[in-house]
Amino acid sequence: MTRKLLFEILGGFLGLIIGAIVGGYLGLILGGSLLGSFDIYEHTGLEGYEIATYIGAIIGAAVMAIVGVKVTLKIIKRRNP
């Protein structure tokens, strides 16, 4: 495995973890604020803030995994001209 590929995997993995945590937190804040008044529990069995947390974590993880790989590639290119 080349060193570049190893750094890409590491950057993607770190982006995935950070994105899931930050996205879940933002989903919890927004879901608790905006979806608290709806009666979503009666239809889905989940509270609104839970749904927003899960969706925020999934979207955040997907986006930040891609961003993590791109940032890692920029760092590698800057160090190895």
DRENDRENDREN-780276 format. One line per field, with one value per residue (C-alpha): residue number from 0; x, y, z. Coordinates in pm, 1 decimal. Last residue first. Example, Ala and Ser with C-alpha at 12.3 -4.5 7.8 and 13.67 -1.06 7.14 Angstrom:
# residues 2
pos (1;0)
x (1367.0;1230.0)
y (-106.0;-450.0)
z (714.0;780.0)
END
This chain:
# residues 81
pos (80;79;78;77;76;75;74;73;72;71;70;69;68;67;66;65;64;63;62;61;60;59;58;57;56;55;54;53;52;51;50;49;48;47;46;45;44;43;42;41;40;39;38;37;36;35;34;33;32;31;30;29;28;27;26;25;24;23;22;21;20;19;18;17;16;15;14;13;12;11;10;9;8;7;6;5;4;3;2;1;0)
x (608.0;582.9;467.8;203.4;78.5;40.1;-146.9;-381.9;-447.4;-528.7;-771.8;-947.3;-970.8;-1111.9;-1364.1;-1497.9;-1528.2;-1673.4;-1966.0;-2063.2;-2020.3;-2216.2;-2503.4;-2527.6;-2490.4;-2744.9;-2997.5;-2956.3;-2977.1;-3277.9;-3463.9;-3384.8;-3488.3;-3824.9;-3906.4;-3922.7;-4219.9;-4289.5;-4647.7;-4725.7;-4368.4;-4382.2;-4623.5;-4459.1;-4358.4;-4007.6;-3912.4;-3754.2;-3548.9;-3478.1;-3417.1;-3185.9;-2977.5;-2981.1;-2905.9;-2615.0;-2481.9;-2527.3;-2351.4;-2061.5;-2016.5;-2072.0;-1853.2;-1567.2;-1576.4;-1606.1;-1343.9;-1100.9;-1171.2;-1134.8;-807.1;-670.7;-775.0;-616.8;-299.2;-267.0;-326.9;-47.6;191.7;144.7;0.0)
y (1939.9;1686.0;1874.3;2080.9;1783.4;1573.4;1850.3;1899.1;1523.6;1512.7;1800.3;1619.0;1292.2;1467.8;1660.6;1334.1;1179.6;1509.1;1493.5;1133.6;1161.3;1486.7;1344.7;1031.5;1215.5;1481.5;1215.7;1027.4;1342.3;1476.0;1147.2;1150.5;1516.1;1442.8;1158.4;807.6;570.5;683.2;810.1;891.7;1003.0;1270.7;1484.2;1814.8;2067.7;1936.7;1943.7;2288.2;2325.7;1966.6;1879.6;2174.7;2098.1;1722.7;1753.8;1984.7;1729.7;1441.4;1631.2;1720.1;1361.7;1193.2;1445.1;1400.8;1022.9;1024.3;1295.3;1089.8;785.9;980.4;1135.2;794.0;633.8;915.5;895.9;523.6;580.5;838.4;608.4;332.2;0.0)
z (-471.1;-186.0;125.1;-57.1;-257.5;57.9;239.1;-56.4;-74.6;297.6;261.3;-24.3;170.8;477.2;265.3;122.4;467.8;593.0;352.5;422.3;799.2;819.4;612.4;826.5;1157.7;1059.6;954.1;1281.1;1493.0;1300.5;1352.5;1723.3;1758.4;1600.2;1837.2;1701.2;1682.4;1327.7;1318.9;1681.9;1749.7;1478.5;1677.6;1586.8;1853.7;1910.0;1542.7;1528.5;1844.3;1934.8;1572.0;1519.6;1828.6;1778.3;1408.6;1488.4;1736.9;1497.6;1220.6;1451.7;1574.0;1238.5;1056.3;1302.6;1265.3;887.1;845.9;1054.9;836.9;513.5;625.8;733.0;405.1;206.4;418.8;346.3;-23.2;-35.8;151.7;-96.7;0.0)
END
